[in-house]
Amino acid sequence: MKEELFVDETLPRQRLDVFLRRKLPDLSRVTIQRLLAEGDILVDGKIVKPTHHPRAGERVIIERPQARPASAQAEAIPLDILYEDADMLVLNKPAGLVVHPAVGHQEHTLVNALLHHCSGQLSGIGGVARPGIVHRLDKGTSGCLVAAKNDAAHLYLSAQFVGREVIKIYQALACGRMPRLSGQIDAPLARDPVYRQRMAVSGPHGRAARTSYRVLERWAEATLVEVELHTGRTHQIRVHLRHLGFPVAGDLVYGQRATTRLEKSTGYGAPRPLLHARRLTLTVPKDRQKMTFEAPLPADFEKALAFFRSQA
């Protein structure tokens, strides 16, 4: 549900989260801070911090989250933990594992596994459906994913993602031989007007999205590319690589034709979208130190690389 309000007078000594708490009494201050951190509250179309001082004439848009499904149940699902302390975890998510419960996926998700591993010590900011989840990876994507154990850590980590302070490095196997060794894709994204479950490159009304890439290896029919996300839009890498003309191998949503051509021409059939969150660099809440976490390529990705290297 979306609603808007206008600031009647400049309040140089009042924080925005305090101002909104008075205007929206049904929302807690922590919830308002979360919505600000996740970009669900915009001021004049921009993401701002809770400490922003309201100014007369500003237009505030509040996008309230949809109702959450029932609480997830703890399940003893093995986790590949790259780092853990009292505030957070960094996990190596396997491909095929859904991050949080949704329609059709109420069980066997990462949230179910986290509830078991952490014995209830997870941030509640994500609601009952997404406790502890700071950001997400698609079901078919593997690699580094961050979870928070308490609300303070969640807000601290979320602010880094929203503020684009986190360095996010992915690796992808792209269909086709990319001619340039590096480049940048700066193309706004929005919901596809026809297929609403998909994203698409849009005009000036889309949300800004920027991706840079560099080629690591390339063959006649495929390219191993390293990608840095400068923004974090839904399906951003998958849509941007398709826009460039080199969709992710195995991506049947954004690159079915290219994946089919790749299989027919080489004999290699990608088992899933070969996209992997390789490295994350962020500041941990515990001691405010910057740390880098790296997840090794999974076996199916390594198998794909071995196939193309053997054909070179």
Secondary structure, DSSP 8 states (H G I E B T S, - for coil): -EEEEE--S--TTS-HHHHHHHH-TTS-HHHHHHHHHTT-EEETTB---TT----TT-EEEEE------S----------EEEE-SSEEEEEE-TT--SS-BTTBSSSSHHHHHHHHHTT-S-STTTTTSTTB-S---TT-EEEEEEESSHHHHHHHHHHHHTT-SEEEEEEEEES--SSSEEEEE--EEE-SSSTTSEEE-STTSB--EEEEEEEEE-SSEEEEEEEESS--TTHHHHHHHHHT--BTT-TTT-HHHHHHHHHHHS---SS--EEEEEEEEE-TTT--EEEEE----HHHHHHHHHHHHH-
